[in-house]
Amino acid sequence: MADAGLTEKAMPLLDHLIELRSRLLHSFIAIVVLFFVSYYFAPELYDFLVAPLADVLEEMGGQRRLIFTALHEAFFTYIKVAFFAALFLSFPFIAIQVWMFIAPGLYKNEKRSFAPFLIATPILFFAGGALVYYFIFPLAWKFFLSFESVGGAGALPIQLEAKVDQYLSLVMRLIFAFGLCFELPVVLTLLARVGMVSSKGLAEKRKYAIVLAFVAAAILTPPDVISQIGLALPTMVLYEISIVCVRIVEKGRGDVEEEDDEDEDDDEEEESGQGEDDFPEDPHDPDIVESP
């Protein structure tokens, strides 16, 4: 009998593990398929990733080239580009697999409320990548290239000889960093739905969030002011948007009204307590009995 009860309790866990394995397998297959497709188009993807630097070099009259110093470096560069593209393009599919794993445990109204997050997640991720590619890269590359010098009498010139592996590693890291930071509203709103954060708490911790935004930008971006501010400022804006989204979630649950009512009750109690203490005792009051 005990074994039968144990088996009945273990079956749901086993079903969840089987479902998890299935979703992970689907995600892995999607990444592998997209990897081979991306490797076929690796030259075109490479041209796309180096286009911001090539355009800046053309404007400044520099040489449009990247170098590699190891025989295998160019080959592994294409491998890295294909893997990066596979992860980037498979992000929406992976988000769908996560949704399909957790959806069976939700009610219909919960599924409807979580649907916007499923749509917003890939949109915000791609928006972060687009921001850094079309806006941050040109500004940052111009800043770095401004330190080039042609040299003069008795001086050696300083010219860029960028390695293709280092450049692409920097580009891909920044695209992923911006994409993940743009998921901040989704993460905080989901935490608010489960009651782990509140709009009041987020607003009170705003100054700490600003510091963390600049610290994260300093870690994830190159050591220049442009890229750090370019990541920190959008993160701060997204934090404010997150507070608004959390506020909307709280209004939908009625948390804001309850908190306001509690605050009003506390204020009334404090006022009533202060009112009673403000009036001194009348020594001629017959209800007051003096102790001998």
N, C-alpha and C positions, 0 to 999 in steps of 0.2 A: 504493500500500500504506500509506504514511504517513497519507494522508487517511482511508483506511478505519479505521485504528486510532484516529485522532483522533476520528472520528465515533462509534465504539463507546464511547470514554471520555466523550464529551460527552453521549451520550444519557441516561445516568442523571441527570446534572445537569439536563438539559432536562426530564426527567420530574418531578424534584423541584420545579423552578420552576413547571411547569404545575400540579402538585398544590398548591403554596403559593398560587398565584393563585386556584385554585378555593376553597380554604379561606378566604382573605381575602375573596373575592367573597361567599361564603355568609354570613360574619360581617357584611359591610357591608349585605347585603340584610336580614338579621335586624334590624340596628340601624335601618335606614330604615323597615321595617314597624312595628317597635315604637315608633318616633318618631311616626308618624301615629296609631297607636292611642293612644299616651300623650297626644298633643295633643288628641284627642277627649275624653279624660278629664282634661285639664289643670286645670279648676276643682276637681275632686275631689282631684287630686294636690296642688294648692296648699293646699287646706284641710287635708290630711294633714300637710304639711310645716310649716304655721304653727300647728298644734294645740298643740304644747308651749308656745309663747309666748302663745297665746290663753288657755290654761288658767292660766298663771302670772299674766297680767294680770287675769283674772277673780278669782283668789284675792286679789290685792292691790288690787282695786277700781280698776284703771286702765282706759283706753279700749282696746277691742278693735279696733284698726285699724292698718293700715300705709299709708304714703303713697307716692306717686310724683311726681316733680318734672319729668318730661319727658313729652311727649305719647306717645312711642313706648315708654316704659318698661314699661307694663303688658303691651303686646303681646309685647315681647321677653322679659318675665318668663315668660309662658306657653311661649314657644319654649324658653327655658332649662330650665324644669321638664320639658318633654316630652323634651328631649335627655338630661337627667340620668336620667330614668326609663328611657329606652331603653338607655342604657349600663348602668345598674344591673341591669335585668331581663335584658339579653342576656349578662351575664357568664357564667352557666352554659353557654349555647350556645357562646360563644367558647371556653371551656375545653374543651368537647367537640370543637370544630374543631381546636384545638391537639393534642388527644389523637389524633384521626383522622389528623393529619399525621405524627406521630412513631410511631404504633403499628405501621405496616408494617415499620419497621426494628428492631423488638424481637422477642425470642423469646417463646414462650408463658409461660414462668415470669416473664420480665420484665414482660409485660403484666399478669399476675396481681398482681405486686408493686406496679405503678403504679396499679392500679385504686383502692386506698384514697385515693390523692392526688386522683384525679379526683372522688371523692365528697366529700372533705374540703374542697377548694378553695372551692366555692360555699357550703358550710355555714358555714365560718369567715368568709367575706366577709359573708354576711348576718348572722351573729352579731355581728360588729363594728358593722355599721350599726344593729342592734337595740339594742346596748348604749348607743351614743351617743344614740339617739333617746329611749329610755325611761328612761335613768338620768342621763346627763350633761347633756342639754339642760335638764331642769327645774332641776337644781342650778345650772347656769351662768347661766340666765336670771334666777333669783331673786337670784343674787349681783349681776349687773349692775343689775337694777332696784332693788336696795337703796340705790343712790346717788341715787335720785329724792328730791326735797324739794319741799314745798308752798310754801316761802318764808314770810317773816314781814314784819314792819314794815320797810320800806325795803329788802327783799331780793326778788330775782326767783326764782320757782320753777324747779326743774330737772325737766323731764318728758321722757319718751321720745317721740320722733317718728320711728320707725324707717322707713327706706325699704325698700320691698318687694324691690328688686333686691339691696341690700346684705345684707338678712337671708337671703334664699334662697341667695345665693352663699356665705355663711358656713355655712349648714346643709348644703348639698351638699358643700362642701369637707370638713367634719368627718366626714360619713358616709363619703365615699371614703377619708379618712385612716384612720379606724378600721377600715374593711373591709380595706384593704391591709395595715395593721399586723398584723391577725389572720392574715395568710397567712404569718407568720414561721415557724411550725413546718413548714409544707409546704416552704418554700424551703430551710430548713436541712437538713431530712431528705433532700430531693432532692440537695442538695450532698454530703451524707454518702454517699449511694448511689454517687456517681461518685468518691468519695475526695477531695473538695476540703476537707472539714472533718472534725473528729473530736470526740468527746465530751470528751476530755481537753483539747483546744485550746479548745473553747467554755467549759469550766469555768474554765480559767486566764484567759480574757479576759472573765470575768463583770463585773469592775469597769469595764472599758471599755464593755461593753454597757449597763450602767446609765447611764453618762454619755451615751452616744449616744441612749438611750431618752428621757432628759429633754431633750436638745438637739432631737431630732426633734419631741417634743411641743411645745416652745417655738416651733418654726417652723410646725408644722401647725395649731396651735390658737390661739385668741385669747389675749391677754396676761393671763390670769387663772389663779390657782392651781388652781381646781377642774378646769377642762378639761385643763390640763397634767398634773396628777396623774392625772386620769381616763384619760388615754391612756398615760402612762408606766408606771403600775402594771400594767395588763393586759399591756403589752409585756414587762415584766420577768417576769411569770408565764408568758407564752408562751415566753420565752427558756428558762426552766427546763424547761418541757414539751418544748421542742425538744431540749434536752440528753438528756432521757429517751428521746425518739424516736430520736435518733442512736445512743444506747447500744444500743437494741433492734436497730437496723440492723447495728451492729458485731457484736453477738452472733450475729446470723443469718449473718454472713459468717465468723465465727470470728476477727475481728480482735482482740477483747479477750483471748482466750486466748493468741494469739501474742504480744501486747504484754506480758502478764503473764509468759509464759515467758522473753521476752527480758530483762525487768527482773530476774527471779530469777537468770538466768545472769549478768547484770552484777553483781548483788549477791554471788554466789558467787565470781566472779573477784576482786572487790575484797577480799572477806574472805580469800581464799587469798593474795592478794598482801600484805595487811597481816600475815597470820600468818607469812609467810616473813620479812618485814622486822622483825618484833618480836623474833625470836631473834638475839642478837649472835653473832658468830663466836667460836668457841673457839680461843684462840691455841695450845693444846696439841694441837689436832686434827692428826693426822699427814697428813690429806689436804690441809691448807693448807700451801703451800710459800711460805716467806718469800723475798722477792726480796733479792739481795745489795745 
